[in-house]
């Protein structure tokens, strides 16, 4: 079959857009500066192209680092990769809206093995100066708000598997898993109140206590439910220790936080 060689001019603007889309897909996420270097296009031109690609659902902006990422596609290597990418796409605008409403920053977290990891965060956009956790940052399951929220609302079989792995762990941060009665009590309390809080001695480090490593933060977290017993992940709100009490944060922020989790879940259902 002969190759088609049209006798018409190509559309330069379309070609530039496709080149930028190819670069975003090739890098799996790039900043405006990186795209400027890789393509040679002026940043003003790039911003117009990127805005158009985002409007068409071909890319999305990750708020953690302002990277432009390719939208989920069936060509990705695994179903989990597609789900995680889609989750980030659904969560990013909702985390922006949540922060605009409550001011305090939030993290989107997912389970990886027997720990939670940061998948998206708006801490870099925060009005407050708060320690920033990078994408992929590992979070203790039993001591963090997001970990407790996940354990409390996941399926019994999944919870048993996670706790068994934690009991086999030799890390200091996983020692609580050996106190089965205490774990059962805290998870029951979390389910009853509908949200999770940090362990008071937890200062952000996986193993160390606040005495040795203190990020001076508190957190409240809720699950993002896919179905009863099935979670996409968890979303939290973090605040500076001593600036607000837990009671104040529950009163002011729990409803917007739960609404955000529901909206992310609904977005996932629609796109799925």
PEZI-V292801 format. One line per field, one symbol per residue. phi: phi as a letter, one per 30 degrees, with the letter a starting at -180 (. if undefined). burial: I if it has 24 or more other C-alpha atoms within 12 Angstrom, else O. A space follows every 10 residues. Layout:
phi->???
burial->???
This chain:
phi->.dddbdcbdd cedddddddd dddddddikb deddddddci dddddddddd ddddddicbb cdddbidccd debddddadd dddddddddd dedddddddd dciddbbcbb dbicbcbdca acddcddcdb eccdejedbd ddccdddddd ddcddedddd dddddddddc dedcdeddcd dddddddddd dddiabbddd ddcjdecdce dcbbdhbbab bbdcdcaeib cdlbbbbcbd ejdbddeddd ddcddddddd dddddddddd dd
burial->OOOOOOOOOO OOOOOIIOII IIIIIOOIII IIOOIOOOIO OOOOOIOOII OOIIOOOIII IIIIIOIIII IIOOOOOOOO OOIIIIIIII IIIIIIIIIO OIIIIIIIII IOOIIIIIII IIIIIIOOOI IIIOIOIIII IIIIIIIIII IIIIOOOOIO OIIOOIOOOO OOIIIIIOOO OOIOOIIOOI IOOIIIIIIO IIIIIIIOOO OOOOIIIIII IIIIIIOOOO IIIIIIIIII OOOOOIOOII OOIIOIIIII IIIIIOIIOO OO
